[in-house]
């Protein structure tokens, strides 16, 4: 059986990489927020929640990776969750490029209510204090929202690639 460089035959590889990326980005976001005194906005917090959801799916996937149908279902679920992150990060990128000094939305949508609920329970992780349209910090002329969008797109592609390989291997 031919193996390529990106698929070493381990049914846990996709979940391990997804978990590592999710943990690194959530942890990195928390550290950057504290060290650089960055104010996270509601969309930043929502993206953090999505990374945590992807991480939770990956933890479940690590445990169930040897069950082919569960593996396919969980890798597709991780791709779907990462796709939700693409939407959130893409919206924030749009706000940062085309609007200045505005709130995330004119009314309080469901996701801002979710962020407020989570902030009341774990303020260090989920307290929003910034404007979604303010890039605040850039690296290589890209904001954190731009970087997050790229990571979410990479995760979607990573999980979909693995799903395609896993589906072909189903009995």
GUBA-77366 format. One record per atom (N, C-alpha, C): atom name; x, y, z. Coordinates in steps of 0.05 Angstrom, whole numbers. Layout:
// residues N
- CA	X	Y	Z .
...
END
This chain:
// residues 171
- N	17	-24	0 .
- CA	0	0	0 .
- C	18	25	0 .
- N	12	43	-18 .
- CA	28	68	-20 .
- C	20	88	1 .
- N	39	99	15 .
- CA	34	120	35 .
- C	47	146	26 .
- N	33	168	29 .
- CA	47	193	22 .
- C	58	206	48 .
- N	72	228	44 .
- CA	85	241	66 .
- C	66	251	87 .
- N	42	259	80 .
- CA	23	271	99 .
- C	5	251	112 .
- N	5	226	104 .
- CA	-12	206	116 .
- C	5	182	123 .
- N	11	179	148 .
- CA	29	158	157 .
- C	14	133	165 .
- N	-11	131	160 .
- CA	-27	107	166 .
- C	-39	107	194 .
- N	-32	127	210 .
- CA	-44	128	237 .
- C	-72	140	236 .
- N	-91	125	247 .
- CA	-118	136	247 .
- C	-121	160	266 .
- N	-101	164	283 .
- CA	-103	185	303 .
- C	-88	211	294 .
- N	-74	210	272 .
- CA	-57	232	263 .
- C	-73	258	260 .
- N	-96	256	245 .
- CA	-112	280	240 .
- C	-121	293	266 .
- N	-130	276	285 .
- CA	-140	286	311 .
- C	-117	297	328 .
- N	-94	284	327 .
- CA	-71	294	342 .
- C	-62	322	332 .
- N	-60	325	306 .
- CA	-53	351	295 .
- C	-74	372	301 .
- N	-99	365	297 .
- CA	-121	383	303 .
- C	-121	392	332 .
- N	-116	373	350 .
- CA	-115	380	379 .
- C	-91	398	385 .
- N	-68	391	374 .
- CA	-44	408	379 .
- C	-48	436	368 .
- N	-59	439	344 .
- CA	-63	466	333 .
- C	-83	481	350 .
- N	-105	468	358 .
- CA	-125	482	374 .
- C	-114	491	401 .
- N	-100	473	415 .
- CA	-89	480	441 .
- C	-68	502	438 .
- N	-51	501	417 .
- CA	-31	521	413 .
- C	-43	548	408 .
- N	-65	549	392 .
- CA	-77	575	385 .
- C	-92	587	408 .
- N	-106	570	424 .
- CA	-120	580	447 .
- C	-100	590	468 .
- N	-80	574	473 .
- CA	-59	581	492 .
- C	-44	606	483 .
- N	-37	606	458 .
- CA	-22	629	447 .
- C	-39	655	448 .
- N	-65	652	443 .
- CA	-82	676	445 .
- C	-84	686	473 .
- N	-86	668	492 .
- CA	-87	677	521 .
- C	-61	690	529 .
- N	-38	679	521 .
- CA	-12	690	528 .
- C	-8	717	515 .
- N	-15	719	489 .
- CA	-12	744	475 .
- C	-30	766	487 .
- N	-54	758	495 .
- CA	-72	777	507 .
- C	-61	788	533 .
- N	-49	771	549 .
- CA	-37	780	574 .
- C	-12	796	570 .
- N	7	786	554 .
- CA	33	798	551 .
- C	31	824	535 .
- N	16	824	514 .
- CA	14	848	497 .
- C	-10	866	504 .
- N	-25	859	524 .
- CA	-48	874	534 .
- C	-68	878	511 .
- N	-74	857	497 .
- CA	-94	858	475 .
- C	-122	853	486 .
- N	-140	868	476 .
- CA	-168	866	484 .
- C	-183	848	464 .
- N	-192	825	473 .
- CA	-207	807	455 .
- C	-235	817	452 .
- N	-245	815	427 .
- CA	-272	823	422 .
- C	-291	799	422 .
- N	-317	802	421 .
- CA	-335	779	421 .
- C	-329	759	398 .
- N	-321	768	374 .
- CA	-315	750	353 .
- C	-289	735	359 .
- N	-270	748	371 .
- CA	-245	734	379 .
- C	-252	712	399 .
- N	-269	718	418 .
- CA	-277	698	438 .
- C	-293	675	425 .
- N	-310	682	406 .
- CA	-325	661	392 .
- C	-305	642	377 .
- N	-285	654	364 .
- CA	-265	637	351 .
- C	-250	620	371 .
- N	-244	631	394 .
- CA	-230	615	415 .
- C	-248	592	423 .
- N	-274	597	425 .
- CA	-293	575	432 .
- C	-293	553	410 .
- N	-292	562	385 .
- CA	-292	543	363 .
- C	-266	526	364 .
- N	-243	539	369 .
- CA	-218	524	371 .
- C	-221	503	394 .
- N	-233	511	416 .
- CA	-237	493	438 .
- C	-256	470	431 .
- N	-276	476	415 .
- CA	-294	455	406 .
- C	-280	436	387 .
- N	-264	446	369 .
- CA	-248	429	351 .
- C	-229	411	369 .
- N	-217	423	389 .
- CA	-199	408	407 .
- C	-215	386	421 .
- N	-239	392	430 .
- CA	-255	371	444 .
- C	-263	349	425 .
- N	-270	356	401 .
- CA	-276	335	381 .
- C	-252	318	375 .
- N	-228	330	374 .
- CA	-204	315	369 .
- C	-197	297	393 .
- N	-202	305	417 .
- CA	-198	288	440 .
- C	-216	263	438 .
- N	-241	268	431 .
- CA	-259	245	427 .
- C	-250	228	404 .
- N	-240	240	383 .
- CA	-230	226	360 .
- C	-206	209	366 .
- N	-189	219	383 .
- CA	-165	203	391 .
- C	-173	177	405 .
- N	-195	178	420 .
- CA	-204	155	434 .
- C	-219	135	416 .
- N	-232	146	395 .
- CA	-249	129	378 .
- C	-237	125	350 .
- N	-212	132	346 .
- CA	-200	132	319 .
- C	-199	104	307 .
- N	-199	83	323 .
- CA	-197	56	312 .
- C	-224	46	302 .
- N	-246	60	307 .
- CA	-272	52	298 .
- C	-277	68	272 .
- N	-277	55	249 .
- CA	-277	69	223 .
- C	-301	89	220 .
- N	-325	80	226 .
- CA	-348	98	222 .
- C	-347	122	241 .
- N	-340	117	266 .
- CA	-337	139	286 .
- C	-315	158	277 .
- N	-294	147	267 .
- CA	-271	164	258 .
- C	-280	183	236 .
- N	-294	172	216 .
- CA	-304	188	193 .
- C	-323	209	204 .
- N	-342	201	221 .
- CA	-361	220	232 .
- C	-348	243	247 .
- N	-328	236	264 .
- CA	-315	256	280 .
- C	-297	274	263 .
- N	-284	263	243 .
- CA	-266	280	227 .
- C	-284	299	210 .
- N	-307	290	201 .
- CA	-325	308	187 .
- C	-337	329	206 .
- N	-343	321	231 .
- CA	-352	340	251 .
- C	-331	361	257 .
- N	-306	353	259 .
- CA	-284	372	263 .
- C	-281	391	239 .
- N	-285	381	215 .
- CA	-284	398	191 .
- C	-307	418	192 .
- N	-331	409	200 .
- CA	-354	427	202 .
- C	-349	449	223 .
- N	-339	441	246 .
- CA	-333	461	267 .
- C	-312	480	257 .
- N	-292	471	244 .
- CA	-271	489	233 .
- C	-283	507	212 .
- N	-303	497	197 .
- CA	-317	514	177 .
- C	-332	536	191 .
- N	-343	531	215 .
- CA	-357	552	230 .
- C	-336	573	238 .
- N	-312	564	244 .
- CA	-291	583	251 .
- C	-283	600	227 .
- N	-284	588	203 .
- CA	-278	604	178 .
- C	-299	626	176 .
- N	-324	620	181 .
- CA	-345	640	179 .
- C	-340	663	200 .
- N	-335	656	225 .
- CA	-331	676	246 .
- C	-306	693	240 .
- N	-284	680	233 .
- CA	-259	695	227 .
- C	-262	711	202 .
- N	-276	700	182 .
- CA	-280	715	157 .
- C	-297	740	161 .
- N	-317	738	178 .
- CA	-333	761	184 .
- C	-317	782	199 .
- N	-300	773	217 .
- CA	-283	793	231 .
- C	-263	806	212 .
- N	-252	790	194 .
- CA	-233	802	174 .
- C	-248	823	158 .
- N	-272	816	149 .
- CA	-288	835	134 .
- C	-293	861	150 .
- N	-300	858	176 .
- CA	-304	882	193 .
- C	-279	898	195 .
- N	-256	885	198 .
- CA	-231	900	200 .
- C	-223	914	175 .
- N	-229	903	152 .
- CA	-221	914	127 .
- C	-239	937	118 .
- N	-265	934	124 .
- CA	-284	953	112 .
- C	-300	971	131 .
- N	-296	967	157 .
- CA	-309	984	177 .
- C	-289	992	198 .
- N	-293	1013	212 .
- CA	-275	1022	233 .
- C	-292	1031	257 .
- N	-284	1023	281 .
- CA	-297	1033	305 .
- C	-325	1025	310 .
- N	-333	1002	299 .
- CA	-361	994	303 .
- C	-361	968	320 .
- N	-384	964	332 .
- CA	-388	939	347 .
- C	-391	916	326 .
- N	-391	892	336 .
- CA	-393	869	318 .
- C	-419	869	302 .
- N	-441	876	315 .
- CA	-467	878	301 .
- C	-483	900	314 .
- N	-505	908	301 .
- CA	-522	929	312 .
- C	-538	919	335 .
- N	-547	894	335 .
- CA	-562	883	357 .
- C	-545	861	370 .
- N	-555	849	391 .
- CA	-540	828	405 .
- C	-548	801	394 .
- N	-532	789	376 .
- CA	-539	763	365 .
- C	-535	741	385 .
- N	-543	717	377 .
- CA	-541	694	395 .
- C	-512	688	404 .
- N	-493	693	386 .
- CA	-465	686	393 .
- C	-454	706	413 .
- N	-463	731	412 .
- CA	-454	750	433 .
- C	-466	743	460 .
- N	-490	733	460 .
- CA	-503	724	484 .
- C	-488	700	496 .
- N	-479	682	478 .
- CA	-463	659	486 .
- C	-437	668	499 .
- N	-424	687	486 .
- CA	-398	698	497 .
- C	-403	710	524 .
- N	-424	726	527 .
- CA	-430	739	553 .
- C	-435	717	574 .
- N	-450	696	567 .
- CA	-455	675	586 .
- C	-429	661	595 .
- N	-412	655	575 .
- CA	-387	642	581 .
- C	-368	660	597 .
- N	-368	686	591 .
- CA	-351	705	606 .
- C	-359	707	635 .
- N	-384	703	641 .
- CA	-393	703	669 .
- C	-382	679	684 .
- N	-377	658	670 .
- CA	-367	633	683 .
- C	-337	630	683 .
- N	-323	640	662 .
- CA	-294	637	659 .
- C	-283	663	647 .
- N	-281	685	662 .
- CA	-273	710	651 .
- C	-246	711	638 .
- N	-226	696	649 .
- CA	-200	696	637 .
- C	-200	686	608 .
- N	-217	666	603 .
- CA	-219	654	576 .
- C	-237	669	558 .
- N	-259	680	568 .
- CA	-281	689	551 .
- C	-290	718	554 .
- N	-277	734	570 .
- CA	-286	762	574 .
- C	-279	779	549 .
- N	-298	789	535 .
- CA	-293	807	512 .
- C	-289	836	522 .
- N	-270	850	511 .
- CA	-266	878	519 .
- C	-257	895	496 .
- N	-256	884	472 .
- CA	-246	900	449 .
- C	-268	903	428 .
- N	-261	918	407 .
- CA	-278	922	384 .
- C	-270	902	362 .
- N	-290	890	350 .
- CA	-285	870	329 .
- C	-271	883	304 .
- N	-276	908	300 .
- CA	-265	921	276 .
- C	-237	932	280 .
- N	-226	930	305 .
- CA	-200	940	311 .
- C	-179	917	309 .
- N	-161	918	290 .
- CA	-141	897	287 .
- C	-122	895	311 .
- N	-117	917	325 .
- CA	-101	919	350 .
- C	-72	911	346 .
- N	-66	888	334 .
- CA	-39	878	331 .
- C	-37	864	304 .
- N	-15	868	291 .
- CA	-10	854	265 .
- C	18	842	265 .
- N	20	821	249 .
- CA	45	808	243 .
- C	46	803	213 .
- N	67	812	200 .
- CA	69	810	171 .
- C	45	823	157 .
- N	37	845	169 .
- CA	14	861	159 .
- C	-13	846	159 .
- N	-14	825	176 .
- CA	-39	810	179 .
- C	-48	811	208 .
- N	-74	816	212 .
- CA	-85	817	239 .
- C	-88	789	250 .
- N	-94	788	276 .
- CA	-100	762	288 .
- C	-123	748	275 .
- N	-143	764	266 .
- CA	-166	752	252 .
- C	-158	740	226 .
- N	-139	753	211 .
- CA	-129	742	186 .
- C	-115	716	191 .
- N	-98	715	212 .
- CA	-84	691	218 .
- C	-103	669	227 .
- N	-123	676	242 .
- CA	-143	656	251 .
- C	-158	645	227 .
- N	-165	662	208 .
- CA	-179	653	184 .
- C	-162	633	169 .
- N	-136	639	166 .
- CA	-118	620	152 .
- C	-116	593	167 .
- N	-114	594	194 .
- CA	-113	569	209 .
- C	-139	553	207 .
- N	-162	567	208 .
- CA	-187	552	205 .
- C	-189	540	177 .
- N	-181	554	157 .
- CA	-182	543	130 .
- C	-163	518	128 .
- N	-140	521	140 .
- CA	-121	498	140 .
- C	-133	474	154 .
- N	-146	479	177 .
- CA	-159	457	192 .
- C	-181	444	175 .
- N	-198	460	162 .
- CA	-219	449	145 .
- C	-206	430	124 .
- N	-186	441	110 .
- CA	-173	425	89 .
- C	-160	400	101 .
- N	-147	402	124 .
- CA	-134	380	137 .
- C	-155	358	143 .
- N	-177	366	156 .
- CA	-197	346	163 .
- C	-211	334	139 .
- N	-217	350	119 .
- CA	-230	340	95 .
- C	-212	320	80 .
- N	-186	326	79 .
- CA	-167	308	66 .
- C	-167	281	81 .
- N	-167	283	107 .
- CA	-167	258	123 .
- C	-194	244	120 .
- N	-215	258	119 .
- CA	-242	245	115 .
- C	-243	230	89 .
- N	-232	242	68 .
- CA	-232	229	41 .
- C	-216	203	43 .
- N	-193	204	55 .
- CA	-176	180	58 .
- C	-191	159	75 .
- N	-204	168	97 .
- CA	-217	150	115 .
- C	-241	137	101 .
- N	-256	152	85 .
- CA	-280	141	72 .
- C	-271	120	51 .
- N	-249	125	38 .
- CA	-239	105	19 .
- C	-231	79	32 .
- N	-224	80	58 .
- CA	-215	56	72 .
- C	-238	42	87 .
- N	-262	53	86 .
- CA	-284	40	99 .
- C	-289	13	87 .
- N	-297	-6	104 .
- CA	-302	-34	94 .
- C	-327	-35	76 .
END
